[in-house]
Amino acid sequence: MLTDASCKNAKCEEGRPFVRLADAGGLYLEVSGKTGSKLWRYKYRHGGKEKRLALGQYPAVSLARARSSRDKARALLAEGTDPSGAKREAKRATLAATETSFESVARAWWKGWAANKAERHAGYVIARLEADAFPRIGARSVDAILAPEFVKMAKAIEARGAADIARRVLQTCGQVMRYAVAHGLAERNPVADVKPGDVLRARRQVNFARIEVAELPELLRKIEVYPGAPYTRLALKLMALSFVRTGELVAARWREIDLARAEWRIPAERTKSRREHLVPLSSQAVEVLRTLRHVRGDPDRCAGDALLFPGERDHAKPMSNGTLLMALARMGYRGRMTGHGFRGVASTALNEMGYRPDVIEAQLAHVEENRVRAAYNHARYAQERRELMQSWADYCDAVRQSGQVIPLRGRPARAAA
């Protein structure tokens, strides 16, 4: 019989392909003459045929462990089961379990789902699954995970102070399980039985900080004389005039701007609705952009893929949202106004001016459920939106210069076609 020492010192004679060192009960250690590797094998007979079963490589599999595996194989033989066949079935079962594991199914779902999503958003979703879901339930088969397991996962995320992430991950898990049901990998979606409000703390409604319309004149005057970087001042001016989303502003590129047509077309991949968004440029907005070109100096830096507002340190990256927030804070609006707040102020003022809500919503690029109707309205309201944007810019000029809010009505509402 073999000993630990004999296994450790075992070698194959030079010139031989291998040597087999017998232990007992059909177990032996095969030493390769070419590589020197040592493999445990169990020799047995089943169905009248001689067979061999690999039990692992020494020293990863010790002598004691190899003997234990041999004994289990012999027990299977005693029951009339072929150990090699049983090993193949176990391997197939493990592979099948891997293919239906939550992680495998989630990655398959994500691959299709992410195809028409913004790269940044899609990356965030898979990163959250990798950080919070896969370590806890990733290895579990989708047809075996119960609702309490998803709840436990979500509450663990919440416990570290990330309640919003807990809700988002739970929601994403629900999408994965719907995918599993649709593809016959699970019979039902247990997440559908879980309402976040029943298992997670109530989420506090958070609105973007914004000033009242009556405070707009003072803010515009402070922006006009802002002593900080000229790029920041011009970014705030364009934000006030266009009221686009902050991310759309800071990541804007010159190829999106057509000064001759007074248009800014934000490509679909950069919008929340995943549709191209037209921003008619008022004469004041065009002047801001021309000033921006003058400040940049080099014409090559104001064309093509060049950013309108590059970062201060890394010009290949866009200005950060924090730059605008810091500027507003320096002007005395910390916690009272954000870049997004310009959208709320403009919406309130334009509605008070008498502009049609549908036209205002179209210019705000709010997502509309009916995509056909949304496309129709995009074309139908084009001229009205141009008039609205110019009137808004004129209004901003008037209140900034006068220092007080001026009652101003928009064009009379047009009759619906």
ChimeraX attribute file (.defattr): number of C-alpha atoms within 10 A of each C-alpha:
attribute: neighborCount
match mode: 1-to-1
recipient: residues
	/A:1	10
	/A:2	14
	/A:3	11
	/A:4	12
	/A:5	8
	/A:6	11
	/A:7	17
	/A:8	11
	/A:9	8
	/A:10	17
	/A:11	19
	/A:12	20
	/A:13	12
	/A:14	9
	/A:15	8
	/A:16	10
	/A:17	13
	/A:18	18
	/A:19	17
	/A:20	18
	/A:21	18
	/A:22	15
	/A:23	15
	/A:24	12
	/A:25	14
	/A:26	15
	/A:27	27
	/A:28	23
	/A:29	24
	/A:30	22
	/A:31	24
	/A:32	18
	/A:33	17
	/A:34	12
	/A:35	10
	/A:36	14
	/A:37	15
	/A:38	25
	/A:39	20
	/A:40	25
	/A:41	23
	/A:42	25
	/A:43	14
	/A:44	20
	/A:45	12
	/A:46	13
	/A:47	9
	/A:48	7
	/A:49	7
	/A:50	9
	/A:51	15
	/A:52	14
	/A:53	18
	/A:54	16
	/A:55	21
	/A:56	17
	/A:57	17
	/A:58	18
	/A:59	14
	/A:60	10
	/A:61	16
	/A:62	15
	/A:63	20
	/A:64	11
	/A:65	13
	/A:66	23
	/A:67	21
	/A:68	13
	/A:69	20
	/A:70	25
	/A:71	15
	/A:72	13
	/A:73	21
	/A:74	19
	/A:75	13
	/A:76	15
	/A:77	15
	/A:78	10
	/A:79	8
	/A:80	11
	/A:81	15
	/A:82	19
	/A:83	22
	/A:84	16
	/A:85	11
	/A:86	13
	/A:87	14
	/A:88	11
	/A:89	12
	/A:90	12
	/A:91	12
	/A:92	12
	/A:93	12
	/A:94	12
	/A:95	12
	/A:96	12
	/A:97	17
	/A:98	17
	/A:99	17
	/A:100	22
	/A:101	22
	/A:102	26
	/A:103	23
	/A:104	19
	/A:105	22
	/A:106	25
	/A:107	15
	/A:108	15
	/A:109	17
	/A:110	19
	/A:111	12
	/A:112	10
	/A:113	13
	/A:114	15
	/A:115	10
	/A:116	10
	/A:117	15
	/A:118	16
	/A:119	12
	/A:120	8
	/A:121	11
	/A:122	16
	/A:123	13
	/A:124	12
	/A:125	15
	/A:126	19
	/A:127	12
	/A:128	16
	/A:129	21
	/A:130	16
	/A:131	11
	/A:132	19
	/A:133	24
	/A:134	18
	/A:135	12
	/A:136	16
	/A:137	17
	/A:138	20
	/A:139	16
	/A:140	17
	/A:141	20
	/A:142	28
	/A:143	20
	/A:144	13
	/A:145	18
	/A:146	12
	/A:147	14
	/A:148	13
	/A:149	14
	/A:150	21
	/A:151	20
	/A:152	13
	/A:153	19
	/A:154	25
	/A:155	20
	/A:156	16
	/A:157	21
	/A:158	17
	/A:159	11
	/A:160	9
	/A:161	11
	/A:162	13
	/A:163	18
	/A:164	15
	/A:165	15
	/A:166	25
	/A:167	22
	/A:168	16
	/A:169	21
	/A:170	24
	/A:171	17
	/A:172	20
	/A:173	21
	/A:174	19
	/A:175	19
	/A:176	24
	/A:177	26
	/A:178	21
	/A:179	19
	/A:180	23
	/A:181	16
	/A:182	13
	/A:183	11
	/A:184	11
	/A:185	18
	/A:186	19
	/A:187	15
	/A:188	15
	/A:189	23
	/A:190	21
	/A:191	24
	/A:192	14
	/A:193	10
	/A:194	17
	/A:195	13
	/A:196	18
	/A:197	10
	/A:198	9
	/A:199	13
	/A:200	17
	/A:201	13
	/A:202	10
	/A:203	11
	/A:204	7
	/A:205	5
	/A:206	6
	/A:207	8
	/A:208	15
	/A:209	16
	/A:210	19
	/A:211	18
	/A:212	13
	/A:213	16
	/A:214	15
	/A:215	14
	/A:216	22
	/A:217	21
	/A:218	17
	/A:219	19
	/A:220	20
	/A:221	17
	/A:222	16
	/A:223	21
	/A:224	14
	/A:225	9
	/A:226	18
	/A:227	13
	/A:228	11
	/A:229	10
	/A:230	13
	/A:231	19
	/A:232	20
	/A:233	20
	/A:234	21
	/A:235	24
	/A:236	25
	/A:237	19
	/A:238	20
	/A:239	23
	/A:240	25
	/A:241	25
	/A:242	25
	/A:243	25
	/A:244	22
	/A:245	18
	/A:246	21
	/A:247	17
	/A:248	16
	/A:249	24
	/A:250	22
	/A:251	20
	/A:252	24
	/A:253	21
	/A:254	19
	/A:255	16
	/A:256	17
	/A:257	22
	/A:258	14
	/A:259	16
	/A:260	7
	/A:261	10
	/A:262	15
	/A:263	18
	/A:264	21
	/A:265	15
	/A:266	22
	/A:267	15
	/A:268	13
	/A:269	14
	/A:270	19
	/A:271	18
	/A:272	17
	/A:273	14
	/A:274	14
	/A:275	17
	/A:276	16
	/A:277	21
	/A:278	20
	/A:279	22
	/A:280	24
	/A:281	25
	/A:282	22
	/A:283	15
	/A:284	18
	/A:285	24
	/A:286	21
	/A:287	14
	/A:288	18
	/A:289	22
	/A:290	14
	/A:291	15
	/A:292	18
	/A:293	18
	/A:294	12
	/A:295	12
	/A:296	15
	/A:297	11
	/A:298	10
	/A:299	9
	/A:300	11
	/A:301	14
	/A:302	21
	/A:303	16
	/A:304	12
	/A:305	13
	/A:306	19
	/A:307	22
	/A:308	26
	/A:309	23
	/A:310	19
	/A:311	17
	/A:312	15
	/A:313	9
	/A:314	9
	/A:315	12
	/A:316	11
	/A:317	15
	/A:318	21
	/A:319	25
	/A:320	16
	/A:321	15
	/A:322	11
	/A:323	15
	/A:324	20
	/A:325	18
	/A:326	15
	/A:327	21
	/A:328	22
	/A:329	15
	/A:330	13
	/A:331	14
	/A:332	13
	/A:333	17
	/A:334	14
	/A:335	13
	/A:336	14
	/A:337	19
	/A:338	23
	/A:339	25
	/A:340	19
	/A:341	22
	/A:342	26
	/A:343	22
	/A:344	19
	/A:345	19
	/A:346	21
	/A:347	20
	/A:348	14
	/A:349	21
	/A:350	23
	/A:351	15
	/A:352	14
	/A:353	17
	/A:354	14
	/A:355	21
	/A:356	18
	/A:357	13
	/A:358	11
	/A:359	21
	/A:360	21
	/A:361	13
	/A:362	20
	/A:363	25
	/A:364	19
	/A:365	21
	/A:366	12
	/A:367	15
	/A:368	13
	/A:369	8
	/A:370	9
	/A:371	12
	/A:372	10
	/A:373	10
	/A:374	17
	/A:375	13
	/A:376	11
	/A:377	14
	/A:378	19
	/A:379	10
	/A:380	13
	/A:381	16
	/A:382	17
	/A:383	12
	/A:384	16
	/A:385	21
	/A:386	19
	/A:387	15
	/A:388	22
	/A:389	24
	/A:390	19
	/A:391	19
	/A:392	22
	/A:393	18
	/A:394	16
	/A:395	20
	/A:396	22
	/A:397	17
	/A:398	15
	/A:399	19
	/A:400	21
	/A:401	13
	/A:402	13
	/A:403	17
	/A:404	15
	/A:405	17
	/A:406	14
	/A:407	10
	/A:408	14
	/A:409	14
	/A:410	16
	/A:411	14
	/A:412	10
	/A:413	10
	/A:414	9
	/A:415	5
	/A:416	4
	/A:417	4
